Amino acid sequence: MDTIAGVSFAHIGKHTPLLLTGNNMVPSVVEEYIKSVKPIPPKDMPRPPFMHGFILGDISYITYPAQVMINKILSIDHEMMSMD
């Protein structure tokens, strides 16, 4: 029920879709979707655009490692700085 209530919050301003994950993992279909909509900034861009995501629930719903994985998938800095 918490997730359903949070969907309208996530839509305001950022228009983020609802992407469902497991407690301790990000399904490959979710990862591929995020990568398909993530902009690829030019190398000479001084500051990258930002991808936004809202994680609804505490670590009993989605573990910290899964949250880190989502952040890494959303991050454009990793590509711009050749980070892995």
BELJO-V302347 format. One record per residue. N is the residue number from 1. RES is the residue in three letters. SS is DSSP state (h for helix, s for strand, l for the rest). OMEGA is omega as a letter, one per 30 degrees, with the letter a starting at -180 (none if undefined). Layout:
BEGIN
n: (N | N)
res: (RES | RES)
ss: (SS | SS)
omega: (OMEGA | OMEGA)
END
This chain:
BEGIN
n: (1 | 2 | 3 | 4 | 5 | 6 | 7 | 8 | 9 | 10 | 11 | 12 | 13 | 14 | 15 | 16 | 17 | 18 | 19 | 20 | 21 | 22 | 23 | 24 | 25 | 26 | 27 | 28 | 29 | 30 | 31 | 32 | 33 | 34 | 35 | 36 | 37 | 38 | 39 | 40 | 41 | 42 | 43 | 44 | 45 | 46 | 47 | 48 | 49 | 50 | 51 | 52 | 53 | 54 | 55 | 56 | 57 | 58 | 59 | 60 | 61 | 62 | 63 | 64 | 65 | 66 | 67 | 68 | 69 | 70 | 71 | 72 | 73 | 74 | 75 | 76 | 77 | 78 | 79 | 80 | 81 | 82 | 83 | 84)
res: (MET | ASP | THR | ILE | ALA | GLY | VAL | SER | PHE | ALA | HIS | ILE | GLY | LYS | HIS | THR | PRO | LEU | LEU | LEU | THR | GLY | ASN | ASN | MET | VAL | PRO | SER | VAL | VAL | GLU | GLU | TYR | ILE | LYS | SER | VAL | LYS | PRO | ILE | PRO | PRO | LYS | ASP | MET | PRO | ARG | PRO | PRO | PHE | MET | HIS | GLY | PHE | ILE | LEU | GLY | ASP | ILE | SER | TYR | ILE | THR | TYR | PRO | ALA | GLN | VAL | MET | ILE | ASN | LYS | ILE | LEU | SER | ILE | ASP | HIS | GLU | MET | MET | SER | MET | ASP)
ss: (l | h | h | h | h | h | h | h | h | h | h | l | l | l | l | l | l | l | l | l | l | l | l | l | l | l | l | h | h | h | h | h | h | h | h | h | h | l | l | l | l | l | l | l | l | l | l | l | l | l | l | l | l | l | l | l | l | l | l | l | l | l | l | h | h | h | h | h | h | h | h | h | h | h | l | l | h | h | h | h | l | l | l | l)
omega: (l | a | a | l | a | a | a | l | a | a | a | l | a | a | a | l | l | l | a | l | l | a | a | a | l | l | a | l | l | l | l | l | a | l | a | a | a | l | l | a | l | a | a | l | a | a | a | l | a | l | a | l | l | l | a | a | l | a | l | l | l | a | l | l | l | l | l | l | l | l | a | l | a | a | l | l | a | l | a | a | a | l | l | none)
END
